[in-house]
Amino acid sequence: MSNSHSRRSFIQGGATAALLLAARGKALAKQGLQLSAAQKFSFATLKAEARKLAQKPHQAAPPRANAILDKIDYDAWGKITFNTDAAPYSSEDGQFPVTFFHLGMYFKKPVAMYLVDGGSARAVIYSPDLFHMPADSVAHQLPQGAGFAGFRLQEKRGGSYDWRQNDWVAFLGAAYFRAIGELHQYGLSARGVAVDVAVAGQPEEFPDFTRFYIEETANSPSVTVYALLEGPSIVGAYQFTLTRGAGVVMDIDHELHLRADVSRLGLAPLTSMYWFSETAKPKAADWRPEVHDSDGLALWTGAGERIWRPLNNPPQTTVSAFADNRPRGFGLLQRDRNFDHYLDGVHYELRPSLWVEPKGDWGKGAVQLVEIPTDDEIHDNIVAHWVADEPARKGDVIARAYRLHWLAGEPYPSPLATCVATRLGNGGVPGQPRPKGVRKFLIEFQGGPLEHLAFGEKPEAILSASRGAFSYVFTEAVPDGVAGHWRAQFDLTVEAGAPVEMRCYLRLADKVLSETWAFQYHVF
């Protein structure tokens, strides 16, 4: 785990964890792990329970040992680690040991944990003895059955059985979850659902995963996790099929039941952090050249267009909508993989990209991008999700399936050149007085058909803007010796006011050479 996670409490929590479940058909080797009596379980029974709960008003679980949890602050929580001798699925023939997170000041809501085998589920009973904690830790005072904050899946990596430092999926806090990508790093998060994000005059609702059911099959690269989601406006049943490959792939099916009308129901929501990049940086804000978990939103529309929207740290909360019908996919990506662009030991250059692949017909709606101002890297200030055109009304049942790809790049790369940098500066001609109210933009594209241009061929920049005027427009190969690396340059003259929506792509005659760059410029 990187140092970034010690700064951001979502996935932090001490190093080690493990558990023990023998091969299929054998009993759990408990060594301190206590389980409840078995009860029948299936995804169908979980969905039936969600339907029943949706008919009743939301009843939040009463706080348990609140006074004790208030004393388990960030530092104290980090010193509490799961006792790996009690971990399920950690025997030598186990594939993915499971470890649990402890409750604390920032994770007060207990989450019930169940182990599933042969159509039956058994609850894991919390005991302080399941955790290593300092002798003077106030956590010793928590009662039996207090509950857990979340869990993570470990793995044997590099041929070693010492899996205790290697986790690849974690569920912790509200309905948040994470996975590592191909480069063995955590970064951005996904959520079960987003309810009323950035709706004017209305607080956002944060439903919780209140139960997890974990099922593993011997010698399988996948783990199945079922979850119950509960909130004032919504109840949901989820099935996650988590597959460890080059990165992590999650196949997700959910059935949502609305207890109330929802102004903005975000499906397949992604949450990330963007402070600054090469595009814009506050003066002397930080010693590093760039700080972000993701640098852009990528879209593959139902009509086949590829769009790249560089992220902003805007002056005020901003919501952008990209209307679509039957979207093929969207994602928050980290394209900049150059360490020298970050210079940070937390390795932002290794953070995963996360791509949403809808299954079936999602109909008409929009990928909405929410950008929230931030002055530090500790805040996840970026949200991207799908919002259907149909209003979300009380009594609605919404069933969707999709796949999440936690990778280094896109799972279905575009054959076109991609945007690799967006740079801003003062407008005008170098060596001459710079005009006021004019900004210069340089957009770098690389790869695809640009690598195969004949000598003397020069792509054309096709531009459009919601307001303002373009001038000093041209393209040129970037003089770095890299084949297929071109940039489009232009000036924009515009008065202060509403943000300017711009688009640009490269074309040669009637052939499109690049994806579409779509940028929102905030005029100061």
Number of C-alpha atoms within 10 A of each C-alpha: 19 15 12 19 16 17 13 13 17 19 27 20 22 16 15 19 29 28 29 26 26 19 19 15 9 8 10 21 19 16 14 14 20 17 17 12 10 15 11 12 16 15 17 10 12 20 22 12 15 22 20 12 18 23 13 10 13 15 10 12 9 9 11 15 14 14 10 15 22 14 15 23 13 16 10 17 25 19 16 24 21 25 22 22 19 25 25 24 27 29 20 11 14 22 23 31 26 27 28 29 27 27 22 24 17 16 23 20 26 24 24 22 25 22 21 23 18 11 12 14 22 20 19 19 19 23 18 19 14 21 22 16 20 13 8 7 15 15 23 15 11 18 13 11 13 19 23 23 23 28 22 22 24 26 23 18 12 8 7 8 12 13 20 18 16 18 27 22 22 25 24 24 23 22 20 23 22 23 31 27 27 18 15 20 22 27 28 26 24 22 24 24 24 25 21 16 19 17 12 8 6 10 11 14 16 21 23 25 29 21 19 23 23 20 19 24 16 15 12 12 13 21 19 18 20 24 25 23 23 26 22 17 20 28 27 29 27 25 22 19 17 22 18 21 13 13 20 22 22 21 17 22 17 23 18 23 26 22 22 16 15 17 14 18 19 24 20 24 24 28 23 22 26 27 28 24 25 14 18 15 16 10 6 7 11 13 10 15 15 25 25 23 30 29 29 23 24 23 25 21 19 15 11 10 12 21 23 25 19 22 25 25 22 16 13 11 14 16 15 14 15 13 16 21 16 17 26 20 23 26 27 31 26 25 22 21 14 12 14 11 16 20 16 17 11 16 20 26 26 23 28 31 29 35 26 25 21 20 17 12 12 18 14 16 18 20 25 18 22 20 25 22 17 20 13 15 17 15 15 20 20 26 25 26 26 29 23 20 13 9 13 18 16 15 16 15 17 13 13 18 18 18 20 24 23 32 25 24 19 21 16 10 10 15 13 19 24 25 25 18 19 20 14 16 13 16 21 19 12 8 6 7 9 13 12 12 14 20 20 20 20 19 21 22 27 23 21 18 16 25 14 11 15 8 6 6 10 18 24 19 21 14 16 15 16 12 15 14 12 17 14 12 17 15 18 14 19 16 9 8 8 12 15 18 22 25 23 24 19 19 22 23 16 16 13 10 9 12 16 18 16 17 19 21 24 26 16 15 10 6 10 17 24 26 24 24 23 19 19 19 15 16 14 10
